[in-house]
Amino acid sequence: MQNQLRPDEAVARLSDEQIDRVVLDFMLEDHPYPWHLDELGRELGSQTGAIDAVGRLTRTGLIHRWGDFVFPSRTAARAAQVQIGTV
């Protein structure tokens, strides 16, 4: 039998920066927003990881939070459109 990690264990192996990128990528892909924190937690496989990432991304201005809902800032959305940071 293959040894598989639970989602929380897999997320725990990622750096905060990697988790933030994954969460922001969820929100910037062709998905409607706002996102509910529970949805992000399910997508990420870790509710705690999603909440922590939302806190970090909110503090840096890359996402906005309205109660339990979050959405990317215009700056983050535009940066993704022009692919800033991918060179």
RODO-904101 format. One record per residue: residue in three letters; residue number from 0; x, y, z of N, C-alpha, C in turn. Coordinates in steps of 0.02 Angstrom, whole numbers, plus 32768, in hexadecimal, padded with zeros to 4 digits. Layout:
residues N
<r numar="ALA" drenvo="NUM" n_c1="X" n_c2="Y" n_c3="Z" ca_c1="X" ca_c2="Y" ca_c3="Z" c_c1="X" c_c2="Y" c_c3="Z"/>
...
***
This chain:
residues 87
<r numar="MET" drenvo="0" n_c1="8029" n_c2="7FC5" n_c3="8000" ca_c1="8000" ca_c2="8000" ca_c3="8000" c_c1="802C" c_c2="803E" c_c3="8000"/>
<r numar="GLN" drenvo="1" n_c1="801A" n_c2="806E" n_c3="7FD5" ca_c1="8042" ca_c2="80AB" ca_c3="7FCE" c_c1="8036" c_c2="80DA" c_c3="8009"/>
<r numar="ASN" drenvo="2" n_c1="806C" n_c2="80F9" n_c3="8020" ca_c1="8068" ca_c2="8128" ca_c3="8058" c_c1="8051" c_c2="816C" c_c3="803C"/>
<r numar="GLN" drenvo="3" n_c1="8014" n_c2="8180" n_c3="804D" ca_c1="7FFA" ca_c2="81C0" ca_c3="8035" c_c1="7FF3" c_c2="81F0" c_c3="806F"/>
<r numar="LEU" drenvo="4" n_c1="8001" n_c2="8230" n_c3="8061" ca_c1="7FFA" ca_c2="8263" ca_c3="8094" c_c1="7FB3" c_c2="827D" c_c3="8096"/>
<r numar="ARG" drenvo="5" n_c1="7F9B" n_c2="828D" n_c3="80D1" ca_c1="7F5C" ca_c2="82B0" ca_c3="80D7" c_c1="7F68" c_c2="82F7" c_c3="80BD"/>
<r numar="PRO" drenvo="6" n_c1="7F33" n_c2="8319" n_c3="80A5" ca_c1="7F3D" ca_c2="835D" ca_c3="808B" c_c1="7F60" c_c2="838C" c_c3="80BC"/>
<r numar="ASP" drenvo="7" n_c1="7F4D" n_c2="838A" n_c3="80FC" ca_c1="7F6E" ca_c2="83B6" ca_c3="812D" c_c1="7FB9" c_c2="83A9" c_c3="8131"/>
<r numar="GLU" drenvo="8" n_c1="7FCC" n_c2="8369" n_c3="812D" ca_c1="8013" ca_c2="8358" ca_c3="8130" c_c1="8038" c_c2="8371" c_c3="80F2"/>
<r numar="ALA" drenvo="9" n_c1="8018" n_c2="836D" n_c3="80B8" ca_c1="8037" ca_c2="8384" ca_c3="807B" c_c1="8041" c_c2="83D0" c_c3="807D"/>
<r numar="VAL" drenvo="10" n_c1="8010" n_c2="83F4" n_c3="8095" ca_c1="8014" ca_c2="843D" ca_c3="809B" c_c1="804A" c_c2="8450" c_c3="80CD"/>
<r numar="ALA" drenvo="11" n_c1="8051" n_c2="842A" n_c3="8102" ca_c1="8083" ca_c2="8438" ca_c3="8136" c_c1="80CA" c_c2="8435" c_c3="811A"/>
<r numar="ARG" drenvo="12" n_c1="80D4" n_c2="8412" n_c3="80E4" ca_c1="8116" ca_c2="840D" ca_c3="80C5" c_c1="8127" c_c2="8448" c_c3="8098"/>
<r numar="LEU" drenvo="13" n_c1="80F5" n_c2="8473" n_c3="808B" ca_c1="8100" ca_c2="84AD" ca_c3="8061" c_c1="8115" c_c2="84E9" c_c3="808B"/>
<r numar="SER" drenvo="14" n_c1="813B" n_c2="8516" n_c3="806D" ca_c1="814C" ca_c2="8555" ca_c3="8090" c_c1="8110" c_c2="8583" c_c3="8090"/>
<r numar="ASP" drenvo="15" n_c1="8111" n_c2="85B5" n_c3="80BB" ca_c1="80DA" ca_c2="85E6" ca_c3="80BC" c_c1="80D3" c_c2="8607" c_c3="8078"/>
<r numar="GLU" drenvo="16" n_c1="810B" n_c2="8617" n_c3="8059" ca_c1="8109" ca_c2="8637" ca_c3="8016" c_c1="80E8" c_c2="860A" c_c3="7FE3"/>
<r numar="GLN" drenvo="17" n_c1="80F6" n_c2="85C9" n_c3="7FE4" ca_c1="80D7" ca_c2="859B" ca_c3="7FB6" c_c1="808C" c_c2="8595" c_c3="7FC2"/>
<r numar="ILE" drenvo="18" n_c1="8078" n_c2="8593" n_c3="8000" ca_c1="8030" ca_c2="858F" ca_c3="8011" c_c1="800D" c_c2="85CF" c_c3="7FFA"/>
<r numar="ASP" drenvo="19" n_c1="802C" n_c2="8609" n_c3="8006" ca_c1="800F" ca_c2="8648" ca_c3="7FF0" c_c1="8005" c_c2="8649" c_c3="7FA5"/>
<r numar="ARG" drenvo="20" n_c1="8037" n_c2="8631" n_c3="7F81" ca_c1="8032" ca_c2="862F" ca_c3="7F38" c_c1="7FFA" c_c2="8602" c_c3="7F21"/>
<r numar="VAL" drenvo="21" n_c1="7FF2" n_c2="85C8" n_c3="7F3F" ca_c1="7FBD" ca_c2="859A" ca_c3="7F2D" c_c1="7F79" c_c2="85BA" c_c3="7F39"/>
<r numar="VAL" drenvo="22" n_c1="7F70" n_c2="85D8" n_c3="7F74" ca_c1="7F30" ca_c2="85F8" ca_c3="7F84" c_c1="7F21" c_c2="8631" c_c3="7F54"/>
<r numar="LEU" drenvo="23" n_c1="7F53" n_c2="865B" n_c3="7F46" ca_c1="7F48" ca_c2="8692" ca_c3="7F17" c_c1="7F3A" c_c2="8678" c_c3="7ED1"/>
<r numar="ASP" drenvo="24" n_c1="7F5C" n_c2="8643" n_c3="7EBD" ca_c1="7F4E" ca_c2="8625" ca_c3="7E7B" c_c1="7F06" c_c2="860C" c_c3="7E77"/>
<r numar="PHE" drenvo="25" n_c1="7EEC" n_c2="85EC" n_c3="7EAC" ca_c1="7EA6" ca_c2="85D7" ca_c3="7EAC" c_c1="7E79" c_c2="8612" c_c3="7E9D"/>
<r numar="MET" drenvo="26" n_c1="7E87" n_c2="8649" n_c3="7EBE" ca_c1="7E5B" ca_c2="8683" ca_c3="7EB8" c_c1="7E62" c_c2="86A7" c_c3="7E76"/>
<r numar="LEU" drenvo="27" n_c1="7E9B" n_c2="86A1" n_c3="7E55" ca_c1="7EA7" ca_c2="86C6" ca_c3="7E17" c_c1="7E97" c_c2="869E" c_c3="7DD8"/>
<r numar="GLU" drenvo="28" n_c1="7E91" n_c2="865C" n_c3="7DDE" ca_c1="7E81" ca_c2="8635" ca_c3="7DA4" c_c1="7E39" c_c2="8643" c_c3="7D90"/>
<r numar="ASP" drenvo="29" n_c1="7E1F" n_c2="8621" n_c3="7D5F" ca_c1="7DDD" ca_c2="862E" ca_c3="7D44" c_c1="7DA5" c_c2="861A" c_c3="7D74"/>
<r numar="HIS" drenvo="30" n_c1="7DAC" n_c2="862A" n_c3="7DB3" ca_c1="7D79" ca_c2="861A" ca_c3="7DE4" c_c1="7D56" c_c2="865A" c_c3="7DF8"/>
<r numar="PRO" drenvo="31" n_c1="7D15" n_c2="8656" n_c3="7E02" ca_c1="7CF2" ca_c2="8693" ca_c3="7E19" c_c1="7D07" c_c2="86A3" c_c3="7E61"/>
<r numar="TYR" drenvo="32" n_c1="7D08" n_c2="86E1" n_c3="7E71" ca_c1="7D14" ca_c2="86F5" ca_c3="7EB5" c_c1="7CE0" c_c2="8727" c_c3="7EC9"/>
<r numar="PRO" drenvo="33" n_c1="7CD4" n_c2="8731" n_c3="7F08" ca_c1="7CFE" ca_c2="8722" ca_c3="7F41" c_c1="7CFE" c_c2="86D8" c_c3="7F54"/>
<r numar="TRP" drenvo="34" n_c1="7D33" n_c2="86C5" n_c3="7F75" ca_c1="7D3B" ca_c2="8682" ca_c3="7F90" c_c1="7D29" c_c2="8682" c_c3="7FD9"/>
<r numar="HIS" drenvo="35" n_c1="7D09" n_c2="864E" n_c3="7FF0" ca_c1="7CFD" ca_c2="8645" ca_c3="8038" c_c1="7D3A" c_c2="8621" c_c3="8055"/>
<r numar="LEU" drenvo="36" n_c1="7D4B" n_c2="8632" n_c3="8093" ca_c1="7D86" ca_c2="8612" ca_c3="80B2" c_c1="7D80" c_c2="85C6" c_c3="80B3"/>
<r numar="ASP" drenvo="37" n_c1="7D43" n_c2="85AC" n_c3="80BD" ca_c1="7D3A" ca_c2="8563" ca_c3="80BD" c_c1="7D4B" c_c2="8545" c_c3="8079"/>
<r numar="GLU" drenvo="38" n_c1="7D38" n_c2="8569" n_c3="8043" ca_c1="7D48" ca_c2="8551" ca_c3="7FFF" c_c1="7D93" c_c2="854E" c_c3="7FF5"/>
<r numar="LEU" drenvo="39" n_c1="7DB6" n_c2="8582" n_c3="800A" ca_c1="7DFF" ca_c2="8582" ca_c3="8003" c_c1="7E1F" c_c2="8549" c_c3="802B"/>
<r numar="GLY" drenvo="40" n_c1="7E05" n_c2="853E" n_c3="8066" ca_c1="7E1F" ca_c2="8507" ca_c3="8090" c_c1="7E15" c_c2="84C4" c_c3="806E"/>
<r numar="ARG" drenvo="41" n_c1="7DDB" n_c2="84B9" n_c3="8050" ca_c1="7DCF" ca_c2="847A" ca_c3="802D" c_c1="7DFD" c_c2="8473" c_c3="7FF0"/>
<r numar="GLU" drenvo="42" n_c1="7E05" n_c2="84A9" n_c3="7FCA" ca_c1="7E31" ca_c2="84A6" ca_c3="7F8F" c_c1="7E79" c_c2="8498" c_c3="7FA3"/>
<r numar="LEU" drenvo="43" n_c1="7E8F" n_c2="84B9" n_c3="7FD8" ca_c1="7ED4" ca_c2="84B1" ca_c3="7FEF" c_c1="7EDF" c_c2="846E" c_c3="8012"/>
<r numar="GLY" drenvo="44" n_c1="7EAA" n_c2="8455" n_c3="8031" ca_c1="7EB0" ca_c2="8417" ca_c3="8058" c_c1="7EC3" c_c2="8424" c_c3="80A0"/>
<r numar="SER" drenvo="45" n_c1="7EC0" n_c2="8463" n_c3="80B5" ca_c1="7ED1" ca_c2="8476" ca_c3="80F9" c_c1="7EAE" c_c2="84B7" c_c3="810B"/>
<r numar="GLN" drenvo="46" n_c1="7E7E" n_c2="84B2" n_c3="8139" ca_c1="7E5B" ca_c2="84EE" ca_c3="814E" c_c1="7E8B" c_c2="851F" c_c3="8171"/>
<r numar="THR" drenvo="47" n_c1="7EB5" n_c2="8504" n_c3="819C" ca_c1="7EE5" ca_c2="852E" ca_c3="81C0" c_c1="7F16" c_c2="8550" c_c3="818F"/>
<r numar="GLY" drenvo="48" n_c1="7F2E" n_c2="852A" n_c3="815F" ca_c1="7F5B" ca_c2="8547" ca_c3="812D" c_c1="7F3A" c_c2="857F" c_c3="8106"/>
<r numar="ALA" drenvo="49" n_c1="7EFB" n_c2="8576" n_c3="80F4" ca_c1="7ED7" ca_c2="85AA" ca_c3="80CF" c_c1="7ECE" c_c2="85E8" c_c3="80F9"/>
<r numar="ILE" drenvo="50" n_c1="7EBA" n_c2="85E0" n_c3="8137" ca_c1="7EB0" ca_c2="861A" ca_c3="8163" c_c1="7EF1" c_c2="8640" c_c3="816E"/>
<r numar="ASP" drenvo="51" n_c1="7F27" n_c2="861C" n_c3="8178" ca_c1="7F68" ca_c2="863C" ca_c3="8181" c_c1="7F7D" c_c2="8662" c_c3="8142"/>
<r numar="ALA" drenvo="52" n_c1="7F73" n_c2="8642" n_c3="8108" ca_c1="7F86" ca_c2="8662" ca_c3="80C8" c_c1="7F5C" c_c2="86A1" c_c3="80BD"/>
<r numar="VAL" drenvo="53" n_c1="7F1B" n_c2="869D" n_c3="80CC" ca_c1="7EF0" ca_c2="86D7" ca_c3="80C4" c_c1="7F08" c_c2="8711" c_c3="80F0"/>
<r numar="GLY" drenvo="54" n_c1="7F1D" n_c2="8702" n_c3="812C" ca_c1="7F37" ca_c2="8736" ca_c3="8159" c_c1="7F75" c_c2="8756" c_c3="813C"/>
<r numar="ARG" drenvo="55" n_c1="7FA4" n_c2="872E" n_c3="8123" ca_c1="7FE1" ca_c2="8749" ca_c3="8107" c_c1="7FD3" c_c2="8772" c_c3="80C8"/>
<r numar="LEU" drenvo="56" n_c1="7FA9" n_c2="8758" n_c3="809C" ca_c1="7F9A" ca_c2="877A" ca_c3="805D" c_c1="7F72" c_c2="87BA" c_c3="8068"/>
<r numar="THR" drenvo="57" n_c1="7F48" n_c2="87BA" n_c3="809B" ca_c1="7F22" ca_c2="87F6" ca_c3="80AB" c_c1="7F51" c_c2="882C" c_c3="80C6"/>
<r numar="ARG" drenvo="58" n_c1="7F7E" n_c2="8819" n_c3="80F2" ca_c1="7FAE" ca_c2="884A" ca_c3="810E" c_c1="7FDA" c_c2="8869" c_c3="80D8"/>
<r numar="THR" drenvo="59" n_c1="7FE9" n_c2="8844" n_c3="80A3" ca_c1="8014" ca_c2="885F" ca_c3="806F" c_c1="7FEC" c_c2="8883" c_c3="8038"/>
<r numar="GLY" drenvo="60" n_c1="7FAA" n_c2="8883" n_c3="803D" ca_c1="7F81" ca_c2="88A7" ca_c3="800D" c_c1="7F72" c_c2="8881" c_c3="7FCD"/>
<r numar="LEU" drenvo="61" n_c1="7F82" n_c2="8841" n_c3="7FCB" ca_c1="7F75" ca_c2="881B" ca_c3="7F8E" c_c1="7F2E" c_c2="8801" c_c3="7F89"/>
<r numar="ILE" drenvo="62" n_c1="7F0D" n_c2="87FB" n_c3="7FC2" ca_c1="7EC6" ca_c2="87E9" ca_c3="7FC2" c_c1="7EA1" c_c2="8815" c_c3="7FF3"/>
<r numar="HIS" drenvo="63" n_c1="7E60" n_c2="8819" n_c3="7FE9" ca_c1="7E34" ca_c2="883E" ca_c3="8016" c_c1="7E07" c_c2="880C" c_c3="8038"/>
<r numar="ARG" drenvo="64" n_c1="7DF6" n_c2="881B" n_c3="8075" ca_c1="7DCA" ca_c2="87EE" ca_c3="809B" c_c1="7D8C" c_c2="8814" c_c3="80B1"/>
<r numar="TRP" drenvo="65" n_c1="7D53" n_c2="87F4" n_c3="80A8" ca_c1="7D13" ca_c2="8810" ca_c3="80BE" c_c1="7CF0" c_c2="87D8" c_c3="80E4"/>
<r numar="GLY" drenvo="66" n_c1="7CF7" n_c2="87D9" n_c3="8127" ca_c1="7CDC" ca_c2="87A3" ca_c3="8150" c_c1="7D00" c_c2="8762" c_c3="8140"/>
<r numar="ASP" drenvo="67" n_c1="7CDA" n_c2="872E" n_c3="812E" ca_c1="7CF8" ca_c2="86EE" ca_c3="811C" c_c1="7D06" c_c2="86E8" c_c3="80D1"/>
<r numar="PHE" drenvo="68" n_c1="7CFE" n_c2="871F" n_c3="80AC" ca_c1="7D09" ca_c2="871E" ca_c3="8064" c_c1="7D49" c_c2="8744" c_c3="8053"/>
<r numar="VAL" drenvo="69" n_c1="7D6C" n_c2="872C" n_c3="8021" ca_c1="7DAA" ca_c2="874D" ca_c3="800A" c_c1="7DA9" c_c2="8752" c_c3="7FBE"/>
<r numar="PHE" drenvo="70" n_c1="7DCD" n_c2="8784" n_c3="7FA5" ca_c1="7DD4" ca_c2="878C" ca_c3="7F5D" c_c1="7E16" c_c2="87AF" c_c3="7F50"/>
<r numar="PRO" drenvo="71" n_c1="7E34" n_c2="87A2" n_c3="7F15" ca_c1="7E75" ca_c2="87C0" ca_c3="7F06" c_c1="7E70" c_c2="880B" c_c3="7EFD"/>
<r numar="SER" drenvo="72" n_c1="7EA5" n_c2="882F" n_c3="7F0E" ca_c1="7EA6" ca_c2="8877" ca_c3="7F02" c_c1="7EAF" c_c2="8882" c_c3="7EB7"/>
<r numar="ARG" drenvo="73" n_c1="7E9E" n_c2="88BE" n_c3="7EA2" ca_c1="7EA7" ca_c2="88CF" ca_c3="7E5B" c_c1="7EF0" c_c2="88C9" c_c3="7E48"/>
<r numar="THR" drenvo="74" n_c1="7F1C" n_c2="88DB" n_c3="7E74" ca_c1="7F64" ca_c2="88D7" ca_c3="7E67" c_c1="7F79" c_c2="888F" c_c3="7E5B"/>
<r numar="ALA" drenvo="75" n_c1="7F62" n_c2="8861" n_c3="7E86" ca_c1="7F73" ca_c2="881A" ca_c3="7E7E" c_c1="7F57" c_c2="87FF" c_c3="7E3C"/>
<r numar="ALA" drenvo="76" n_c1="7F19" n_c2="8812" n_c3="7E2D" ca_c1="7EFA" ca_c2="87FA" ca_c3="7DEF" c_c1="7F20" c_c2="8814" c_c3="7DB2"/>
<r numar="ARG" drenvo="77" n_c1="7F33" n_c2="8853" n_c3="7DB2" ca_c1="7F58" ca_c2="8870" ca_c3="7D7A" c_c1="7F9D" c_c2="8851" c_c3="7D74"/>
<r numar="ALA" drenvo="78" n_c1="7FBF" n_c2="8847" n_c3="7DAC" ca_c1="8001" ca_c2="8828" ca_c3="7DAB" c_c1="7FFD" c_c2="87E2" c_c3="7D8C"/>
<r numar="ALA" drenvo="79" n_c1="7FC8" n_c2="87BE" n_c3="7D9B" ca_c1="7FC0" ca_c2="877B" ca_c3="7D7E" c_c1="7FB3" c_c2="8780" c_c3="7D33"/>
<r numar="GLN" drenvo="80" n_c1="7F8E" n_c2="87B3" n_c3="7D1E" ca_c1="7F80" ca_c2="87BB" ca_c3="7CD6" c_c1="7FC0" c_c2="87C8" c_c3="7CAF"/>
<r numar="VAL" drenvo="81" n_c1="7FEC" n_c2="87F0" n_c3="7CCA" ca_c1="802A" ca_c2="8800" ca_c3="7CA5" c_c1="8064" c_c2="87D3" c_c3="7CBA"/>
<r numar="GLN" drenvo="82" n_c1="8055" n_c2="87A3" n_c3="7CE4" ca_c1="8083" ca_c2="8770" ca_c3="7CFB" c_c1="80C2" c_c2="878C" c_c3="7D1B"/>
<r numar="ILE" drenvo="83" n_c1="80B7" n_c2="87BC" n_c3="7D48" ca_c1="80EF" ca_c2="87D8" ca_c3="7D6F" c_c1="810B" c_c2="87A1" c_c3="7D9C"/>
<r numar="GLY" drenvo="84" n_c1="814C" n_c2="879D" n_c3="7D9E" ca_c1="816D" ca_c2="876D" ca_c3="7DC9" c_c1="8177" c_c2="8729" c_c3="7DA9"/>
<r numar="THR" drenvo="85" n_c1="8168" n_c2="8722" n_c3="7D69" ca_c1="8171" ca_c2="86E2" ca_c3="7D48" c_c1="81AD" c_c2="86DF" c_c3="7D1B"/>
<r numar="VAL" drenvo="86" n_c1="81D3" n_c2="8716" n_c3="7D17" ca_c1="820D" ca_c2="8718" ca_c3="7CEC" c_c1="8248" c_c2="86F7" c_c3="7D0D"/>
***
